[in-house]
Amino acid sequence: MAKTAAQRKADQRRREASHLEAVGASRFSMDMYQGTREALARIVEAGGFEQPAEALTVLIHNADNEIQRDMSQIDVLLNVARLRETKR
């Protein structure tokens, strides 16, 4: 007997939930202000990303790699005061 559309969809949801659990995925939520949204949109477009989450993932992993490789990069990547100076 063939599965109904509802059964196929339920199977798909179970597979997706199982995959997310297997890779240790978790939800992340944040308030995003206009300037941050605009900056993220520019990054998404410049990088040719399909989704903002993909761009954020790449940025996070590349920043982590830089910090592991050369701890002096932490000032360039994570300095809030420096960021505010460039916005003036």
Secondary structure as UniProt FT lines:
FT   HELIX           5..22
FT   TURN            23..24
FT   HELIX           34..47
FT   HELIX           52..69
FT   TURN            71..72
FT   HELIX           73..78
FT   HELIX           80..86
//
